[in-house]
Amino acid sequence: MNSTQTALDALSAPSSSVRLQAALAVGSQADPGTADVLVARCAVEPDFFVRDMLTWALTRLPADVTVPKLLAELRSGRAQARSQALHTLSKIGDAAAWPAITRSLLHDPDDEVARSAWRAAVVLVPAGERERLAADLAEQLGRGDRSVRLSLSRALVALGDVVEPALRTALASRDPAVQAHARATERLLRDPDAAFDEAQRIVALGPERAC
């Protein structure tokens, strides 16, 4: 049995440390023939660090091999398969993947899938689609817990000034959660180094007490 097959077999070992080393070994060998196994393992791997190493291994392979396989995963019924494929596509950065970042993925009911879609979208979006993407993302202001809101704010801020019209619309919302999230995002847009908690504090206290 060759070393590549040994490493591939070890990707399903009980120990996460063994799987991590196996993913490192497979990525180091950069054999395009391992793509199917790596993609399949991403869908079921329970350990975050191993998944990240699997993504790294996939980025070492030719994009024309990996991207079509990852795009197929976006139609999976398994949330982790969709999420990890989106994450890997964002790391590869192949613009050909942009049409696959659909509205249904951006609004996926699973928070982790949606967050991965937001990150991938801001990496892959063509210049002419940035305003439309900003409006689409801004529709979800007020969604989820702090980590989800922070991910959405960061995605919007990454798009730059094109998000301002969408934020103005959100600021006029009757939903207090949407308004607060929009204000916090606007604060981050003006000062990208500001902590999200600080932006939330300013929103909560109001401009007079925050001074």
C-alpha positions in Angstrom: 0.0 0.0 0.0 1.5 3.4 -1.0 1.9 6.3 1.3 -1.0 8.3 -0.2 -3.5 5.5 0.2 -2.3 5.0 3.8 -2.9 8.7 4.5 -6.3 8.6 2.9 -7.3 5.6 5.0 -6.2 7.4 8.1 -8.6 10.2 7.4 -11.3 8.1 9.0 -9.2 7.0 12.0 -10.9 7.3 15.5 -8.3 9.8 16.7 -8.6 13.4 15.6 -4.9 13.9 15.9 -4.3 11.0 13.5 -6.8 12.4 11.1 -5.1 15.8 11.3 -1.7 14.4 10.4 -3.3 12.4 7.6 -4.9 15.5 6.1 -1.5 17.2 6.3 0.2 14.3 4.6 -2.4 14.2 1.8 -2.2 17.9 1.3 1.6 17.8 1.2 1.5 15.2 -1.6 -0.9 17.3 -3.6 -2.2 14.4 -5.7 -5.3 15.3 -7.8 -6.5 11.8 -7.4 -7.2 12.4 -3.7 -9.9 15.1 -4.4 -12.9 12.9 -4.1 -11.9 11.5 -0.8 -11.0 14.9 0.6 -14.3 16.4 -0.5 -16.3 13.5 0.9 -14.4 13.7 4.2 -15.2 17.4 4.6 -18.9 16.6 4.7 -18.6 14.3 7.7 -15.4 15.3 9.6 -16.5 16.4 13.2 -13.3 18.2 14.2 -12.9 21.9 13.2 -9.1 21.7 12.9 -9.2 18.6 10.8 -11.7 20.2 8.5 -9.5 23.2 8.1 -6.6 21.0 7.2 -8.8 19.2 4.7 -9.6 22.6 3.1 -5.9 23.4 3.0 -5.3 20.0 1.3 -7.9 20.8 -1.3 -6.5 24.3 -2.0 -3.2 22.5 -3.0 -4.9 20.8 -5.9 -5.7 22.2 -9.3 -8.8 24.3 -9.2 -10.2 22.6 -12.4 -10.2 19.4 -10.4 -11.6 20.6 -7.1 -14.0 23.4 -8.0 -16.5 21.2 -9.9 -16.6 18.7 -7.1 -17.1 21.5 -4.5 -19.9 23.0 -6.6 -21.7 19.6 -6.6 -21.5 19.6 -2.8 -23.5 22.9 -2.6 -26.6 20.8 -3.6 -26.1 18.3 -0.8 -28.8 17.8 1.8 -26.1 17.7 4.5 -25.5 21.2 5.9 -21.9 20.5 6.8 -21.2 19.5 3.2 -22.6 22.8 1.9 -20.8 24.9 4.5 -17.4 23.3 4.1 -17.6 23.4 0.3 -18.4 27.1 0.5 -15.6 27.7 2.9 -13.2 25.9 0.6 -14.4 27.8 -2.5 -13.7 31.0 -0.6 -10.1 29.9 0.0 -9.6 28.8 -3.6 -11.0 32.1 -4.9 -11.9 30.9 -8.4 -14.3 33.5 -9.8 -16.0 30.8 -11.9 -17.7 29.6 -8.7 -19.6 32.9 -8.3 -22.8 31.9 -10.1 -23.2 29.0 -7.7 -23.5 31.3 -4.7 -27.2 31.5 -5.0 -29.8 33.4 -3.0 -30.9 30.1 -1.4 -27.4 29.6 0.0 -27.1 33.2 1.2 -30.4 32.7 3.0 -29.8 29.1 4.1 -31.7 28.3 7.2 -28.6 26.7 8.7 -26.5 29.6 10.2 -23.2 27.9 9.5 -24.1 27.4 5.8 -25.3 31.0 5.5 -22.2 32.4 7.2 -20.0 30.4 4.8 -22.0 31.6 1.9 -21.6 35.3 3.0 -17.8 34.9 3.3 -17.6 33.1 -0.1 -19.8 35.7 -1.8 -17.7 38.7 -0.7 -14.6 37.0 -2.0 -16.0 35.9 -5.4 -18.5 38.6 -6.3 -17.7 40.5 -9.5 -17.6 44.3 -9.3 -20.9 44.7 -11.1 -22.7 42.5 -8.6 -21.6 44.1 -5.4 -24.5 46.4 -4.8 -27.0 43.6 -5.4 -25.1 41.4 -3.0 -25.1 44.1 -0.4 -28.9 44.5 -0.7 -29.4 40.7 -0.5 -27.2 40.4 2.6 -28.8 43.5 4.3 -32.1 41.8 4.2 -30.8 39.5 6.9 -29.8 42.2 9.4 -31.0 41.2 12.8 -30.6 37.5 12.1 -29.2 35.1 14.7 -27.0 35.4 17.7 -24.0 37.6 18.2 -21.6 35.4 16.2 -24.0 35.3 13.2 -24.6 39.0 13.4 -20.9 39.7 13.5 -20.3 37.5 10.5 -23.0 39.3 8.5 -21.6 42.7 9.5 -18.1 41.7 8.5 -19.4 40.5 5.1 -21.2 43.8 4.5 -18.2 45.9 5.6 -16.0 43.9 3.3 -18.1 45.1 0.4 -17.2 48.7 1.2 -19.2 51.9 0.5 -21.7 50.1 -1.8 -23.5 48.8 1.3 -24.5 52.3 2.4 -27.9 52.4 0.6 -28.8 49.0 1.9 -27.9 50.1 5.5 -30.0 53.3 5.1 -33.0 51.1 4.2 -32.4 48.9 7.2 -32.1 51.8 9.5 -35.6 52.8 8.5 -36.9 49.4 9.5 -39.6 49.1 12.2 -37.8 46.1 13.7 -35.6 47.3 16.5 -33.2 44.4 16.0 -32.7 45.2 12.4 -32.1 48.9 13.2 -29.6 48.1 15.9 -27.7 45.7 13.7 -27.6 48.2 10.9 -26.3 50.9 13.2 -23.6 48.6 14.5 -22.6 47.6 10.9 -22.5 51.3 9.9 -20.2 52.0 12.9 -17.9 49.2 11.7 -18.0 50.5 8.2 -16.7 53.9 9.4 -14.1 52.3 11.7 -13.3 48.8 10.6 -10.9 48.4 13.6 -13.8 49.0 16.1 -14.9 46.0 18.1 -18.4 44.8 17.4 -19.2 44.9 21.1 -18.2 48.6 21.1 -20.5 49.3 18.2 -23.3 47.5 20.0 -22.6 49.6 23.1 -22.9 52.8 21.2 -26.2 51.6 19.7 -27.5 50.6 23.1 -26.5 53.8 24.9 -27.3 56.3 22.1 -25.0 59.0 20.8 -25.2 61.3 23.9 -24.4 58.7 26.6 -21.7 57.0 24.3 -19.7 60.2 24.2 
